[in-house]
Amino acid sequence: MADSKFSIGDAVNFSWDAMKNNLGFFLPAVIIFWFAGAIPSGFQSMSAFMGTALAAIWSLVFGIISFVVGIFINMAQIRIGLKFCDEEVADFPDMVSDRSRFLDFLVGSILYFLIVLGGLILLIIPGIYWAVRYHFFGYLILDQGMSPVDAIKKSGQITRGSWWHLFVFSLAMFGISFLGFLACCVGLLFAIPVIIVSTAYVYRSLLAAAPAVEESQQPPPPIPQQPPAAE
């Protein structure tokens, strides 16, 4: 039985249209993500191969830089996806608009990693289950202003009863990414925006379908019917 909270087909169709209508933003944005992540990772790899004590220190330094950059990239992708799902057109300043929430996002990421790691240690399957259930913690931190712990709890609430559908969605996103990789990696320029917006679309759908924890909570924005296009 299909999950009524969201449609995978609707999510992909919406994100595909958003990507096509805003290629002038998405293509350079993806390239920026690639270079931002690749530069510190590249220096870390080169330092690791040098085999000296100083090189080990530099490898650690670049590893930390790579981790921090990765957090910012994840935050930027979430904000971009949410902007399009809120019937707005994202712009490059949006990539750093949530920098004040970096510490909360960092703590949430560490907690999420530990939860998933603990599940993987418990015969792998619990780790996969918890990875899907608590995946949207970052969206709740940036979108709802929640604390890391509350965001993880809320993610578990909005995904309750939708695990299998979300797991299938994850497989679909992996398939899109794999197809982009097969197209000489150039296809990733188009696949990554689809994944970014599709995931935000699913989050919005789950949040809209979940009952409010408090009566005073503002209702979530409605799921848009048409993706916005850059002027």
N, CA and C atoms as a LAMMPS dump frame, in Angstrom:
ITEM: TIMESTEP
0
ITEM: NUMBER OF ATOMS
693
ITEM: BOX BOUNDS ff ff ff
-5.0000000000000000e+02 5.0000000000000000e+02
-5.0000000000000000e+02 5.0000000000000000e+02
-5.0000000000000000e+02 5.0000000000000000e+02
ITEM: ATOMS id mol type element x y z
1 1 1 N 0.839 -1.198 0
2 1 2 C 0 0 0
3 1 3 C 0.874 1.247 0
4 2 1 N 0.597 2.176 -0.9
5 2 2 C 1.43 3.366 -1.039
6 2 3 C 1.243 4.292 0.154
7 3 1 N 2.293 4.973 0.527
8 3 2 C 2.226 5.923 1.621
9 3 3 C 1.56 7.199 1.114
10 4 1 N 0.517 7.648 1.82
11 4 2 C -0.236 8.82 1.372
12 4 3 C 0.454 10.131 1.731
13 5 1 N 1.524 10.079 2.526
14 5 2 C 2.176 11.309 2.953
15 5 3 C 2.952 11.979 1.826
16 6 1 N 3.489 11.203 0.929
17 6 2 C 4.207 11.798 -0.2
18 6 3 C 4.262 10.815 -1.355
19 7 1 N 4.452 11.358 -2.533
20 7 2 C 4.581 10.562 -3.75
21 7 3 C 5.984 10.721 -4.296
22 8 1 N 6.666 9.615 -4.501
23 8 2 C 8.017 9.663 -5.064
24 8 3 C 7.98 10.265 -6.46
25 9 1 N 6.985 9.884 -7.238
26 9 2 C 6.861 10.411 -8.591
27 9 3 C 6.657 11.918 -8.602
28 10 1 N 5.802 12.416 -7.707
29 10 2 C 5.575 13.858 -7.627
30 10 3 C 6.843 14.593 -7.206
31 11 1 N 7.571 14.006 -6.26
32 11 2 C 8.811 14.633 -5.795
33 11 3 C 9.821 14.746 -6.928
34 12 1 N 9.986 13.671 -7.691
35 12 2 C 10.96 13.68 -8.79
36 12 3 C 10.508 14.614 -9.901
37 13 1 N 9.225 14.591 -10.23
38 13 2 C 8.727 15.471 -11.293
39 13 3 C 8.889 16.937 -10.921
40 14 1 N 8.56 17.263 -9.673
41 14 2 C 8.709 18.643 -9.207
42 14 3 C 10.167 19.086 -9.27
43 15 1 N 11.071 18.242 -8.772
44 15 2 C 12.487 18.603 -8.737
45 15 3 C 13.084 18.655 -10.144
46 16 1 N 12.606 17.793 -11.043
47 16 2 C 13.096 17.813 -12.423
48 16 3 C 12.729 19.136 -13.099
49 17 1 N 11.493 19.573 -12.885
50 17 2 C 11.065 20.847 -13.467
51 17 3 C 11.838 22.011 -12.855
52 18 1 N 12.058 21.961 -11.543
53 18 2 C 12.82 23.016 -10.884
54 18 3 C 14.242 23.078 -11.43
55 19 1 N 14.835 21.919 -11.651
56 19 2 C 16.193 21.884 -12.192
57 19 3 C 16.235 22.449 -13.613
58 20 1 N 15.292 22.025 -14.466
59 20 2 C 15.276 22.496 -15.85
60 20 3 C 15.06 24.006 -15.925
61 21 1 N 14.194 24.524 -15.062
62 21 2 C 13.867 25.949 -15.105
63 21 3 C 14.926 26.842 -14.483
64 22 1 N 15.902 26.244 -13.802
65 22 2 C 16.898 27.037 -13.079
66 22 3 C 18.306 26.499 -13.284
67 23 1 N 18.606 26.062 -14.494
68 23 2 C 19.936 25.519 -14.786
69 23 3 C 21.032 26.561 -14.57
70 24 1 N 20.702 27.828 -14.814
71 24 2 C 21.695 28.884 -14.63
72 24 3 C 22.158 29.012 -13.196
73 25 1 N 21.35 28.552 -12.261
74 25 2 C 21.761 28.533 -10.853
75 25 3 C 22.355 27.193 -10.459
76 26 1 N 21.674 26.116 -10.835
77 26 2 C 22.066 24.798 -10.337
78 26 3 C 23.42 24.335 -10.866
79 27 1 N 23.712 24.55 -12.13
80 27 2 C 24.977 24.044 -12.678
81 27 3 C 26.184 24.665 -11.982
82 28 1 N 26.275 25.996 -11.865
83 28 2 C 27.423 26.544 -11.116
84 28 3 C 27.391 26.194 -9.637
85 29 1 N 26.182 26.037 -9.056
86 29 2 C 26.095 25.683 -7.641
87 29 3 C 26.703 24.306 -7.387
88 30 1 N 26.382 23.344 -8.256
89 30 2 C 26.937 21.993 -8.1
90 30 3 C 28.448 22.014 -8.279
91 31 1 N 28.925 22.794 -9.233
92 31 2 C 30.375 22.9 -9.449
93 31 3 C 31.054 23.494 -8.215
94 32 1 N 30.424 24.497 -7.612
95 32 2 C 30.968 25.08 -6.38
96 32 3 C 31.037 24.031 -5.275
97 33 1 N 29.98 23.229 -5.145
98 33 2 C 29.982 22.162 -4.139
99 33 3 C 31.131 21.197 -4.386
100 34 1 N 31.317 20.822 -5.642
101 34 2 C 32.378 19.871 -5.975
102 34 3 C 33.749 20.417 -5.593
103 35 1 N 34.047 21.64 -6.023
104 35 2 C 35.368 22.204 -5.757
105 35 3 C 35.571 22.46 -4.267
106 36 1 N 34.525 22.922 -3.595
107 36 2 C 34.642 23.199 -2.162
108 36 3 C 34.959 21.934 -1.383
109 37 1 N 34.371 20.813 -1.794
110 37 2 C 34.647 19.556 -1.118
111 37 3 C 35.933 18.89 -1.573
112 38 1 N 36.286 19.074 -2.849
113 38 2 C 37.435 18.366 -3.414
114 38 3 C 38.769 18.968 -3.003
115 39 1 N 38.832 20.278 -2.828
116 39 2 C 40.124 20.925 -2.545
117 39 3 C 40.709 20.467 -1.207
118 40 1 N 39.993 20.584 -0.082
119 40 2 C 40.602 20.095 1.173
120 40 3 C 40.805 18.589 1.184
121 41 1 N 39.894 17.845 0.539
122 41 2 C 40.068 16.391 0.483
123 41 3 C 41.302 16.023 -0.318
124 42 1 N 41.557 16.77 -1.389
125 42 2 C 42.743 16.514 -2.205
126 42 3 C 44.025 16.767 -1.438
127 43 1 N 44.069 17.888 -0.7
128 43 2 C 45.253 18.182 0.117
129 43 3 C 45.441 17.141 1.217
130 44 1 N 44.342 16.669 1.777
131 44 2 C 44.439 15.631 2.807
132 44 3 C 45.039 14.362 2.227
133 45 1 N 44.594 13.976 1.046
134 45 2 C 45.117 12.76 0.407
135 45 3 C 46.599 12.899 0.09
136 46 1 N 47.008 14.055 -0.426
137 46 2 C 48.426 14.263 -0.746
138 46 3 C 49.281 14.225 0.51
139 47 1 N 48.772 14.803 1.607
140 47 2 C 49.536 14.803 2.856
141 47 3 C 49.693 13.394 3.405
142 48 1 N 48.649 12.583 3.254
143 48 2 C 48.695 11.217 3.781
144 48 3 C 49.75 10.386 3.084
145 49 1 N 50.004 10.674 1.794
146 49 2 C 50.967 9.876 1.033
147 49 3 C 52.414 10.29 1.288
148 50 1 N 52.625 11.432 1.963
149 50 2 C 53.991 11.9 2.182
150 50 3 C 54.717 11.071 3.231
151 51 1 N 53.994 10.522 4.202
152 51 2 C 54.577 9.572 5.139
153 51 3 C 55.489 10.155 6.188
154 52 1 N 55.362 11.436 6.526
155 52 2 C 56.173 12.034 7.58
156 52 3 C 55.264 12.479 8.724
157 53 1 N 55.882 12.792 9.853
158 53 2 C 55.103 13.228 11.014
159 53 3 C 54.385 14.546 10.71
160 54 1 N 55.099 15.475 10.05
161 54 2 C 54.488 16.752 9.691
162 54 3 C 53.334 16.543 8.715
163 55 1 N 53.513 15.599 7.801
164 55 2 C 52.466 15.308 6.828
165 55 3 C 51.22 14.762 7.522
166 56 1 N 51.44 13.967 8.578
167 56 2 C 50.304 13.423 9.317
168 56 3 C 49.508 14.536 9.987
169 57 1 N 50.231 15.544 10.493
170 57 2 C 49.548 16.68 11.123
171 57 3 C 48.732 17.446 10.095
172 58 1 N 49.354 17.686 8.922
173 58 2 C 48.644 18.405 7.86
174 58 3 C 47.452 17.599 7.359
175 59 1 N 47.601 16.297 7.313
176 59 2 C 46.495 15.439 6.898
177 59 3 C 45.323 15.574 7.856
178 60 1 N 45.635 15.638 9.166
179 60 2 C 44.588 15.814 10.172
180 60 3 C 43.918 17.179 10.018
181 61 1 N 44.732 18.216 9.791
182 61 2 C 44.198 19.568 9.635
183 61 3 C 43.258 19.642 8.433
184 62 1 N 43.716 19.114 7.303
185 62 2 C 42.878 19.155 6.098
186 62 3 C 41.658 18.245 6.242
187 63 1 N 41.792 17.187 7.03
188 63 2 C 40.641 16.331 7.284
189 63 3 C 39.561 17.078 8.049
190 64 1 N 39.986 17.871 9.043
191 64 2 C 39.027 18.673 9.816
192 64 3 C 38.39 19.729 8.924
193 65 1 N 39.217 20.368 8.092
194 65 2 C 38.682 21.379 7.167
195 65 3 C 37.672 20.744 6.212
196 66 1 N 38.004 19.569 5.722
197 66 2 C 37.102 18.867 4.803
198 66 3 C 35.775 18.547 5.486
199 67 1 N 35.841 18.137 6.749
200 67 2 C 34.63 17.819 7.505
201 67 3 C 33.764 19.063 7.686
202 68 1 N 34.387 20.179 8.054
203 68 2 C 33.651 21.427 8.258
204 68 3 C 33.021 21.904 6.958
205 69 1 N 33.791 21.85 5.878
206 69 2 C 33.261 22.254 4.564
207 69 3 C 32.084 21.367 4.179
208 70 1 N 32.205 20.067 4.477
209 70 2 C 31.116 19.143 4.169
210 70 3 C 29.832 19.503 4.903
211 71 1 N 29.964 19.961 6.163
212 71 2 C 28.795 20.395 6.935
213 71 3 C 28.15 21.597 6.262
214 72 1 N 28.963 22.567 5.862
215 72 2 C 28.422 23.757 5.201
216 72 3 C 27.756 23.405 3.865
217 73 1 N 28.34 22.465 3.14
218 73 2 C 27.742 22.043 1.875
219 73 3 C 26.38 21.404 2.119
220 74 1 N 26.307 20.546 3.136
221 74 2 C 25.043 19.91 3.476
222 74 3 C 23.996 20.95 3.861
223 75 1 N 24.389 21.939 4.665
224 75 2 C 23.479 23.004 5.053
225 75 3 C 23 23.798 3.838
226 76 1 N 23.919 24.094 2.928
227 76 2 C 23.567 24.861 1.735
228 76 3 C 22.579 24.099 0.862
229 77 1 N 22.802 22.803 0.709
230 77 2 C 21.912 21.998 -0.115
231 77 3 C 20.508 21.925 0.486
232 78 1 N 20.431 21.816 1.8
233 78 2 C 19.122 21.787 2.455
234 78 3 C 18.39 23.105 2.237
235 79 1 N 19.081 24.222 2.434
236 79 2 C 18.444 25.527 2.264
237 79 3 C 17.984 25.731 0.828
238 80 1 N 18.805 25.326 -0.126
239 80 2 C 18.425 25.471 -1.532
240 80 3 C 17.17 24.661 -1.835
241 81 1 N 17.155 23.417 -1.377
242 81 2 C 15.981 22.577 -1.612
243 81 3 C 14.726 23.164 -1
244 82 1 N 14.834 23.688 0.22
245 82 2 C 13.679 24.271 0.898
246 82 3 C 13.189 25.517 0.178
247 83 1 N 14.104 26.328 -0.346
248 83 2 C 13.7 27.542 -1.047
249 83 3 C 12.817 27.209 -2.244
250 84 1 N 13.211 26.212 -3.01
251 84 2 C 12.423 25.851 -4.19
252 84 3 C 11.089 25.232 -3.785
253 85 1 N 11.075 24.478 -2.711
254 85 2 C 9.816 23.879 -2.252
255 85 3 C 8.896 24.9 -1.602
256 86 1 N 9.425 26.063 -1.243
257 86 2 C 8.619 27.14 -0.686
258 86 3 C 8.218 28.149 -1.76
259 87 1 N 8.303 27.717 -3.024
260 87 2 C 7.915 28.542 -4.168
261 87 3 C 8.776 29.796 -4.269
262 88 1 N 10.037 29.667 -3.907
263 88 2 C 10.998 30.744 -4.041
264 88 3 C 12.152 30.247 -4.911
265 89 1 N 12.877 31.181 -5.48
266 89 2 C 14.042 30.833 -6.291
267 89 3 C 15.301 31.066 -5.466
268 90 1 N 16.117 30.041 -5.316
269 90 2 C 17.342 30.157 -4.533
270 90 3 C 18.384 30.984 -5.275
271 91 1 N 19.257 31.606 -4.514
272 91 2 C 20.363 32.369 -5.079
273 91 3 C 21.636 31.989 -4.317
274 92 1 N 22.77 32.422 -4.816
275 92 2 C 24.041 31.994 -4.234
276 92 3 C 24.225 32.436 -2.78
277 93 1 N 23.74 33.614 -2.355
278 93 2 C 23.865 33.955 -0.928
279 93 3 C 23.142 32.977 -0.001
280 94 1 N 22.155 32.246 -0.545
281 94 2 C 21.447 31.27 0.285
282 94 3 C 22.36 30.141 0.748
283 95 1 N 23.478 29.95 0.057
284 95 2 C 24.391 28.874 0.42
285 95 3 C 25.015 29.09 1.796
286 96 1 N 25.087 30.34 2.224
287 96 2 C 25.711 30.632 3.523
288 96 3 C 24.744 31.351 4.46
289 97 1 N 23.472 31.366 4.117
290 97 2 C 22.503 32.122 4.912
291 97 3 C 22.254 31.498 6.288
292 98 1 N 22.567 30.215 6.457
293 98 2 C 22.315 29.526 7.731
294 98 3 C 23.583 29.309 8.537
295 99 1 N 24.614 30.089 8.256
296 99 2 C 25.904 29.857 8.93
297 99 3 C 25.814 30.011 10.449
298 100 1 N 24.835 30.809 10.93
299 100 2 C 24.696 30.981 12.381
300 100 3 C 24.216 29.704 13.07
301 101 1 N 23.668 28.757 12.3
302 101 2 C 23.196 27.493 12.864
303 101 3 C 24.225 26.374 12.729
304 102 1 N 25.442 26.753 12.388
305 102 2 C 26.475 25.746 12.13
306 102 3 C 26.707 24.846 13.342
307 103 1 N 26.813 25.435 14.525
308 103 2 C 27.121 24.634 15.714
309 103 3 C 26.007 23.632 15.992
310 104 1 N 24.747 24.076 15.892
311 104 2 C 23.623 23.158 16.095
312 104 3 C 23.649 22.039 15.06
313 105 1 N 23.937 22.407 13.818
314 105 2 C 23.98 21.405 12.757
315 105 3 C 25.125 20.429 12.99
316 106 1 N 26.251 20.939 13.448
317 106 2 C 27.407 20.092 13.737
318 106 3 C 27.078 19.085 14.836
319 107 1 N 26.478 19.569 15.916
320 107 2 C 26.115 18.675 17.023
321 107 3 C 25.09 17.649 16.55
322 108 1 N 24.102 18.092 15.779
323 108 2 C 23.105 17.17 15.252
324 108 3 C 23.722 16.108 14.362
325 109 1 N 24.694 16.503 13.545
326 109 2 C 25.36 15.555 12.646
327 109 3 C 26.135 14.508 13.438
328 110 1 N 26.792 14.947 14.503
329 110 2 C 27.543 14.011 15.34
330 110 3 C 26.595 13.028 16.028
331 111 1 N 25.496 13.54 16.573
332 111 2 C 24.519 12.671 17.227
333 111 3 C 23.923 11.678 16.231
334 112 1 N 23.6 12.164 15.047
335 112 2 C 23.046 11.294 14
336 112 3 C 24.043 10.204 13.631
337 113 1 N 25.309 10.587 13.486
338 113 2 C 26.355 9.619 13.152
339 113 3 C 26.48 8.552 14.235
340 114 1 N 26.454 8.972 15.487
341 114 2 C 26.585 8.016 16.583
342 114 3 C 25.386 7.069 16.645
343 115 1 N 24.184 7.603 16.378
344 115 2 C 22.984 6.761 16.377
345 115 3 C 23.08 5.701 15.281
346 116 1 N 23.439 6.146 14.08
347 116 2 C 23.543 5.211 12.958
348 116 3 C 24.671 4.217 13.184
349 117 1 N 25.796 4.703 13.695
350 117 2 C 26.925 3.818 13.976
351 117 3 C 26.533 2.757 14.999
352 118 1 N 25.829 3.181 16.053
353 118 2 C 25.379 2.212 17.042
354 118 3 C 24.464 1.167 16.439
355 119 1 N 23.602 1.604 15.52
356 119 2 C 22.71 0.662 14.85
357 119 3 C 23.454 -0.297 13.942
358 120 1 N 24.486 0.207 13.274
359 120 2 C 25.272 -0.663 12.398
360 120 3 C 26.018 -1.723 13.204
361 121 1 N 26.468 -1.333 14.383
362 121 2 C 27.133 -2.302 15.252
363 121 3 C 26.156 -3.395 15.672
364 122 1 N 24.886 -3.009 15.828
365 122 2 C 23.84 -3.977 16.205
366 122 3 C 23.311 -4.689 14.955
367 123 1 N 24.209 -5.398 14.271
368 123 2 C 23.834 -6.25 13.132
369 123 3 C 23.337 -5.471 11.913
370 124 1 N 23.782 -4.227 11.734
371 124 2 C 23.612 -3.432 10.514
372 124 3 C 22.181 -2.936 10.297
373 125 1 N 21.204 -3.822 10.349
374 125 2 C 19.824 -3.453 10.006
375 125 3 C 19.298 -2.3 10.858
376 126 1 N 19.5 -2.285 12.179
377 126 2 C 19.043 -1.127 12.954
378 126 3 C 19.679 0.183 12.497
379 127 1 N 20.928 0.123 12.056
380 127 2 C 21.598 1.326 11.575
381 127 3 C 20.929 1.879 10.333
382 128 1 N 20.562 0.995 9.409
383 128 2 C 19.859 1.432 8.201
384 128 3 C 18.498 2.013 8.566
385 129 1 N 17.822 1.344 9.492
386 129 2 C 16.499 1.803 9.92
387 129 3 C 16.58 3.194 10.539
388 130 1 N 17.531 3.405 11.452
389 130 2 C 17.657 4.699 12.119
390 130 3 C 18.182 5.771 11.166
391 131 1 N 19.006 5.391 10.203
392 131 2 C 19.504 6.365 9.237
393 131 3 C 18.351 6.983 8.453
394 132 1 N 17.369 6.171 8.113
395 132 2 C 16.202 6.664 7.377
396 132 3 C 15.283 7.463 8.299
397 133 1 N 15.031 6.955 9.49
398 133 2 C 14.089 7.592 10.416
399 133 3 C 14.549 8.998 10.831
400 134 1 N 15.848 9.167 11.058
401 134 2 C 16.34 10.425 11.618
402 134 3 C 17.057 11.299 10.588
403 135 1 N 16.887 10.976 9.319
404 135 2 C 17.604 11.67 8.256
405 135 3 C 17.282 13.158 8.191
406 136 1 N 16.073 13.553 8.567
407 136 2 C 15.627 14.93 8.354
408 136 3 C 15.939 15.854 9.53
409 137 1 N 16.831 15.438 10.406
410 137 2 C 17.18 16.29 11.546
411 137 3 C 17.717 17.636 11.079
412 138 1 N 18.547 17.622 10.039
413 138 2 C 19.148 18.864 9.549
414 138 3 C 18.111 19.834 9
415 139 1 N 17.105 19.303 8.333
416 139 2 C 16.031 20.147 7.808
417 139 3 C 15.284 20.824 8.946
418 140 1 N 15.045 20.103 10.012
419 140 2 C 14.309 20.655 11.141
420 140 3 C 15.137 21.686 11.903
421 141 1 N 16.447 21.511 11.962
422 141 2 C 17.31 22.499 12.597
423 141 3 C 17.274 23.811 11.826
424 142 1 N 17.393 23.74 10.493
425 142 2 C 17.447 24.949 9.677
426 142 3 C 16.062 25.532 9.406
427 143 1 N 15.089 24.678 9.219
428 143 2 C 13.759 25.136 8.822
429 143 3 C 12.891 25.52 10.003
430 144 1 N 12.971 24.754 11.085
431 144 2 C 12.122 24.982 12.245
432 144 3 C 12.868 25.582 13.437
433 145 1 N 14.179 25.746 13.309
434 145 2 C 14.96 26.331 14.388
435 145 3 C 15.053 25.458 15.615
436 146 1 N 14.956 24.147 15.439
437 146 2 C 14.985 23.23 16.575
438 146 3 C 16.406 22.989 17.069
439 147 1 N 16.509 22.544 18.308
440 147 2 C 17.79 22.105 18.842
441 147 3 C 18.134 20.751 18.214
442 148 1 N 19.402 20.345 18.254
443 148 2 C 19.781 19.061 17.653
444 148 3 C 18.993 17.873 18.19
445 149 1 N 18.819 17.805 19.516
446 149 2 C 18.098 16.668 20.109
447 149 3 C 16.63 16.698 19.7
448 150 1 N 16.005 17.872 19.765
449 150 2 C 14.593 17.976 19.382
450 150 3 C 14.401 17.666 17.902
451 151 1 N 15.36 18.076 17.085
452 151 2 C 15.257 17.824 15.645
453 151 3 C 15.315 16.33 15.344
454 152 1 N 16.192 15.62 16.03
455 152 2 C 16.282 14.176 15.831
456 152 3 C 14.994 13.496 16.28
457 153 1 N 14.448 13.935 17.43
458 153 2 C 13.19 13.365 17.906
459 153 3 C 12.059 13.646 16.918
460 154 1 N 11.998 14.887 16.431
461 154 2 C 10.939 15.264 15.501
462 154 3 C 11.058 14.511 14.185
463 155 1 N 12.26 14.278 13.721
464 155 2 C 12.461 13.499 12.502
465 155 3 C 11.89 12.103 12.671
466 156 1 N 12.109 11.528 13.854
467 156 2 C 11.533 10.21 14.124
468 156 3 C 10.017 10.232 14.116
469 157 1 N 9.428 11.362 14.528
470 157 2 C 7.974 11.478 14.558
471 157 3 C 7.382 11.606 13.158
472 158 1 N 7.95 12.49 12.339
473 158 2 C 7.352 12.745 11.024
474 158 3 C 7.572 11.588 10.053
475 159 1 N 8.559 10.735 10.329
476 159 2 C 8.811 9.588 9.452
477 159 3 C 8.135 8.312 9.937
478 160 1 N 7.457 8.394 11.074
479 160 2 C 6.803 7.207 11.618
480 160 3 C 5.734 6.695 10.636
481 161 1 N 5.765 5.402 10.358
482 161 2 C 4.815 4.801 9.439
483 161 3 C 5.177 4.948 7.98
484 162 1 N 6.305 5.595 7.685
485 162 2 C 6.695 5.831 6.285
486 162 3 C 8.057 5.237 5.956
487 163 1 N 8.562 4.351 6.841
488 163 2 C 9.943 3.903 6.659
489 163 3 C 10.165 3.219 5.323
490 164 1 N 9.304 2.271 4.97
491 164 2 C 9.524 1.542 3.724
492 164 3 C 9.452 2.465 2.52
493 165 1 N 8.49 3.386 2.545
494 165 2 C 8.359 4.322 1.43
495 165 3 C 9.592 5.219 1.332
496 166 1 N 10.107 5.637 2.474
497 166 2 C 11.324 6.447 2.486
498 166 3 C 12.533 5.639 2.026
499 167 1 N 12.572 4.376 2.384
500 167 2 C 13.668 3.518 1.945
501 167 3 C 13.65 3.363 0.426
502 168 1 N 12.455 3.174 -0.14
503 168 2 C 12.327 3.097 -1.595
504 168 3 C 12.739 4.424 -2.231
505 169 1 N 12.341 5.528 -1.598
506 169 2 C 12.753 6.845 -2.088
507 169 3 C 14.282 6.971 -2.1
508 170 1 N 14.925 6.5 -1.037
509 170 2 C 16.388 6.538 -0.971
510 170 3 C 17.011 5.729 -2.098
511 171 1 N 16.43 4.57 -2.391
512 171 2 C 16.928 3.757 -3.5
513 171 3 C 16.74 4.48 -4.829
514 172 1 N 15.614 5.181 -4.975
515 172 2 C 15.369 5.936 -6.2
516 172 3 C 16.404 7.049 -6.363
517 173 1 N 16.727 7.737 -5.263
518 173 2 C 17.733 8.797 -5.331
519 173 3 C 19.114 8.221 -5.654
520 174 1 N 19.407 7.052 -5.095
521 174 2 C 20.676 6.389 -5.432
522 174 3 C 20.705 6.036 -6.914
523 175 1 N 19.571 5.557 -7.444
524 175 2 C 19.501 5.218 -8.86
525 175 3 C 19.723 6.427 -9.741
526 176 1 N 19.143 7.567 -9.375
527 176 2 C 19.34 8.795 -10.143
528 176 3 C 20.809 9.209 -10.108
529 177 1 N 21.41 9.125 -8.926
530 177 2 C 22.829 9.47 -8.8
531 177 3 C 23.704 8.529 -9.614
532 178 1 N 23.367 7.24 -9.596
533 178 2 C 24.157 6.26 -10.334
534 178 3 C 24.058 6.494 -11.841
535 179 1 N 22.862 6.818 -12.309
536 179 2 C 22.698 7.116 -13.732
537 179 3 C 23.507 8.349 -14.127
538 180 1 N 23.527 9.345 -13.242
539 180 2 C 24.335 10.526 -13.51
540 180 3 C 25.818 10.198 -13.563
541 181 1 N 26.247 9.282 -12.706
542 181 2 C 27.655 8.865 -12.707
543 181 3 C 28.002 8.109 -13.986
544 182 1 N 27.079 7.267 -14.44
545 182 2 C 27.329 6.493 -15.659
546 182 3 C 27.468 7.403 -16.877
547 183 1 N 26.81 8.55 -16.841
548 183 2 C 26.879 9.488 -17.971
549 183 3 C 28.16 10.313 -17.871
550 184 1 N 29.279 9.608 -17.728
551 184 2 C 30.608 10.226 -17.663
552 184 3 C 30.696 11.267 -16.54
553 185 1 N 29.939 11.065 -15.508
554 185 2 C 29.888 11.954 -14.334
555 185 3 C 29.243 13.311 -14.641
556 186 1 N 29.135 13.677 -15.924
557 186 2 C 28.505 14.942 -16.28
558 186 3 C 27.039 14.936 -15.865
559 187 1 N 26.423 13.76 -15.921
560 187 2 C 25.026 13.652 -15.538
561 187 3 C 24.775 14.02 -14.092
562 188 1 N 25.825 13.998 -13.262
563 188 2 C 25.654 14.383 -11.858
564 188 3 C 25.318 15.864 -11.726
565 189 1 N 25.71 16.666 -12.722
566 189 2 C 25.358 18.073 -12.699
567 189 3 C 23.847 18.265 -12.695
568 190 1 N 23.133 17.292 -13.277
569 190 2 C 21.681 17.365 -13.336
570 190 3 C 21.033 16.48 -12.256
571 191 1 N 21.714 15.399 -11.903
572 191 2 C 21.159 14.477 -10.907
573 191 3 C 21.166 15.075 -9.509
574 192 1 N 22.244 15.766 -9.149
575 192 2 C 22.354 16.309 -7.795
576 192 3 C 21.258 17.326 -7.491
577 193 1 N 20.947 18.28 -8.396
578 193 2 C 19.825 19.182 -8.102
579 193 3 C 18.501 18.449 -7.925
580 194 1 N 18.278 17.398 -8.712
581 194 2 C 17.039 16.629 -8.574
582 194 3 C 16.974 15.986 -7.191
583 195 1 N 18.073 15.448 -6.724
584 195 2 C 18.115 14.813 -5.403
585 195 3 C 17.911 15.853 -4.306
586 196 1 N 18.551 17.012 -4.431
587 196 2 C 18.433 18.061 -3.423
588 196 3 C 16.984 18.507 -3.261
589 197 1 N 16.329 18.814 -4.373
590 197 2 C 14.967 19.338 -4.308
591 197 3 C 13.977 18.228 -3.96
592 198 1 N 14.195 17.022 -4.482
593 198 2 C 13.292 15.906 -4.17
594 198 3 C 13.27 15.611 -2.677
595 199 1 N 14.434 15.608 -2.052
596 199 2 C 14.508 15.312 -0.622
597 199 3 C 13.811 16.387 0.194
598 200 1 N 13.996 17.649 -0.192
599 200 2 C 13.299 18.739 0.497
600 200 3 C 11.795 18.625 0.296
601 201 1 N 11.373 18.214 -0.888
602 201 2 C 9.947 18.025 -1.18
603 201 3 C 9.351 16.948 -0.272
604 202 1 N 10.056 15.855 -0.11
605 202 2 C 9.575 14.777 0.761
606 202 3 C 9.513 15.262 2.206
607 203 1 N 10.517 16.002 2.634
608 203 2 C 10.495 16.556 4
609 203 3 C 9.283 17.44 4.207
610 204 1 N 9.023 18.34 3.247
611 204 2 C 7.869 19.223 3.358
612 204 3 C 6.569 18.415 3.434
613 205 1 N 6.472 17.364 2.642
614 205 2 C 5.266 16.533 2.634
615 205 3 C 5.078 15.829 3.965
616 206 1 N 6.153 15.284 4.522
617 206 2 C 6.076 14.596 5.813
618 206 3 C 5.71 15.568 6.928
619 207 1 N 6.317 16.761 6.892
620 207 2 C 6.045 17.746 7.929
621 207 3 C 4.593 18.22 7.862
622 208 1 N 4.076 18.388 6.65
623 208 2 C 2.685 18.825 6.49
624 208 3 C 1.702 17.763 6.966
625 209 1 N 2.085 16.486 6.84
626 209 2 C 1.188 15.393 7.222
627 209 3 C 1.265 15.061 8.701
628 210 1 N 2.332 15.538 9.38
629 210 2 C 2.516 15.199 10.796
630 210 3 C 1.699 16.133 11.661
631 211 1 N 1.081 15.624 12.739
632 211 2 C 0.343 16.49 13.66
633 211 3 C 1.298 17.404 14.408
634 212 1 N 0.872 18.613 14.661
635 212 2 C 1.699 19.578 15.384
636 212 3 C 1.888 19.119 16.814
637 213 1 N 3.103 19.28 17.322
638 213 2 C 3.399 18.906 18.702
639 213 3 C 2.729 19.879 19.662
640 214 1 N 2.685 21.153 19.27
641 214 2 C 2.062 22.169 20.09
642 214 3 C 0.994 22.88 19.271
643 215 1 N -0.108 23.291 19.912
644 215 2 C -1.174 23.95 19.203
645 215 3 C -0.737 25.29 18.641
646 216 1 N 0.246 25.908 19.277
647 216 2 C 0.706 27.217 18.837
648 216 3 C 1.69 27.144 17.686
649 217 1 N 2.07 25.945 17.29
650 217 2 C 3.062 25.78 16.234
651 217 3 C 2.504 26.286 14.918
652 218 1 N 3.307 27.035 14.183
653 218 2 C 2.883 27.543 12.894
654 218 3 C 2.744 26.394 11.903
655 219 1 N 1.686 26.418 11.07
656 219 2 C 1.528 25.345 10.093
657 219 3 C 2.64 25.392 9.055
658 220 1 N 3.11 24.241 8.591
659 220 2 C 4.187 24.222 7.608
660 220 3 C 3.704 24.757 6.28
661 221 1 N 4.607 25.292 5.455
662 221 2 C 4.221 25.794 4.15
663 221 3 C 3.635 24.681 3.291
664 222 1 N 2.655 24.978 2.457
665 222 2 C 2.069 23.949 1.6
666 222 3 C 3.042 23.492 0.536
667 223 1 N 2.859 22.271 0.05
668 223 2 C 3.691 21.76 -1.023
669 223 3 C 3.3 22.446 -2.319
670 224 1 N 4.233 23.106 -2.992
671 224 2 C 3.904 23.833 -4.221
672 224 3 C 3.543 22.884 -5.343
673 225 1 N 2.685 23.348 -6.248
674 225 2 C 2.277 22.539 -7.383
675 225 3 C 3.2 22.728 -8.576
676 226 1 N 3.813 23.91 -8.686
677 226 2 C 4.707 24.194 -9.794
678 226 3 C 6.01 24.754 -9.237
679 227 1 N 7.148 24.265 -9.702
680 227 2 C 8.427 24.792 -9.231
681 227 3 C 8.661 26.185 -9.759
682 228 1 N 9.293 27.056 -8.981
683 228 2 C 9.581 28.402 -9.444
684 228 3 C 10.699 28.411 -10.458
685 229 1 N 10.702 29.413 -11.295
686 229 2 C 11.746 29.549 -12.307
687 229 3 C 12.44 30.877 -12.104
688 230 1 N 13.739 30.889 -12.369
689 230 2 C 14.495 32.112 -12.246
690 230 3 C 14.038 33.107 -13.289
691 231 1 N 14.001 34.36 -12.88
692 231 2 C 13.578 35.404 -13.818
693 231 3 C 14.72 35.769 -14.749
